[in-house]
Each structure stands twice: as C-alpha cells, then as structure tokens.
Amino acid sequence: MNPLKILKYGKYFSESRFLAFATRYGKKLAFVQRGVVLFLCLRDSDTPKYVKAVIAGALGYLILPADVVPDAVAALGWLDDVAVLGLAFKVANRYIKTEHEENAKKLFPFGH
C-alpha cells in the first residue's frame, strides 16, 4: 500500500478514538506503542502537514475494525495494521523525535 492510499483512512481518525483504542489494546498488543509514537509525532507542531496526513490515515486504519483483513480474524487481522504503521513510520521517520519515543514508552511500556 502506498502512502496516498492511506490518506483516505484519515477520516476515521480522531484523537479520542485513538486514545480509547490505545487504552483498550495497549497492554495486549506490542505494536500499540509504535502507534503512540506516531500519535505524538502527529501532535508535534514541527511535523509537516503531509506527514501528519499520512499518520492520521495510518492511525485511522489502525482503529478501524473492518479494514482489509478484519481485526477479529485471529493474529492475521492485525498484520495489515502493523504493515500500515510501518509505512507511516517510513514516511514520518525524519520527524519522529527521541521525546516521542520516550513518552510512548512511559505511557505504554509493554511494546518495544
């Protein structure tokens, strides 16, 4: 999936929905911490708008239960979400700060 296709999922993202998702799954799924890093990068005023759009799309995809592979399908349902987060990380990599990663670890120490 290319970053432009991820953008359409941005309409499903909201801060409150993401925080509810992270609270619900943060202790169960190791990759949630990576989503929190992206969320913190999204909220950073130094992050360019196009990167924020990709991050919002990736986080919208993450919280959407019925995506390409529904999350209800045992382990397979999360693989596409992890792939989309990985792509968003590739786009946002230059803008992710050490403080984003440190704060995410404080909030969700489970996923390394």
C-alpha positions in Angstrom: 0.0 0.0 0.0 1.4 3.4 -0.9 1.0 6.5 1.4 -1.6 8.1 -0.8 -3.9 5.2 -0.3 -3.5 5.5 3.5 -4.7 9.1 3.4 -8.3 8.1 2.8 -8.4 6.4 6.3 -7.7 9.7 7.9 -11.4 10.4 8.1 -11.7 7.6 10.7 -9.0 9.1 12.9 -9.9 11.1 16.0 -7.8 11.8 19.0 -10.4 10.4 21.4 -11.0 7.2 19.3 -7.2 6.6 19.1 -6.7 7.1 22.8 -9.6 4.7 23.5 -8.1 2.1 21.2 -4.6 2.6 22.8 -6.1 2.2 26.3 -8.0 -0.9 25.3 -5.2 -2.7 23.4 -2.0 -1.1 24.7 -1.3 -3.8 27.2 -2.3 -6.6 24.8 -0.6 -5.6 21.6 3.1 -4.7 21.4 2.7 -2.5 18.3 0.3 -0.1 20.0 3.4 1.7 21.5 4.5 2.4 17.9 1.1 3.9 17.1 1.5 6.1 20.2 4.9 7.3 18.8 3.1 8.3 15.6 0.3 9.9 17.5 2.8 12.1 19.4 4.6 13.0 16.2 1.2 13.9 14.7 0.6 16.3 17.6 4.0 17.9 17.2 3.9 21.4 15.5 7.3 20.6 13.8 5.8 17.8 11.8 4.8 18.8 8.2 1.2 18.6 7.2 1.7 15.9 4.6 3.4 13.7 7.2 0.5 14.4 9.6 -2.0 13.4 6.9 -0.2 10.1 6.4 0.0 9.5 10.2 -3.7 10.3 10.6 -4.5 7.9 7.8 -2.4 5.1 9.4 -3.9 5.7 12.8 -7.4 5.8 11.3 -6.7 2.5 9.6 -5.5 1.1 12.9 -8.6 2.0 14.8 -11.0 0.9 12.1 -12.1 -2.6 13.0 -13.2 -3.6 9.4 -10.2 -2.9 7.2 -8.6 -5.1 4.5 -8.2 -8.0 7.0 -10.8 -7.6 9.8 -9.2 -7.4 13.2 -11.5 -10.1 14.5 -9.6 -12.7 12.4 -7.1 -14.1 15.0 -3.5 -12.8 14.6 -3.9 -12.2 10.9 -6.3 -9.3 11.4 -3.5 -7.2 13.0 -0.8 -7.9 10.3 -2.2 -5.4 7.8 -2.4 -2.8 10.6 1.3 -3.4 11.5 2.2 -3.0 7.8 0.4 0.3 7.5 2.1 1.6 10.7 5.4 0.5 9.2 4.7 2.5 6.1 3.7 5.5 8.1 6.9 5.2 10.1 8.9 5.2 6.9 7.2 8.5 5.9 7.5 10.1 9.3 10.9 8.8 10.3 12.7 12.1 9.9 10.2 13.8 12.2 10.0 11.3 15.0 11.9 12.7 17.9 13.5 10.9 20.8 11.0 12.6 23.1 8.1 11.0 21.1 9.6 7.5 21.7 10.4 8.2 25.3 6.9 9.5 26.1 5.3 6.5 24.3 7.4 4.1 26.4 6.3 5.9 29.5 2.6 5.6 28.5 2.9 2.0 27.2 6.0 0.2 28.4 4.8 -3.1 27.0 5.8 -2.8 23.4 9.5 -2.5 22.5 
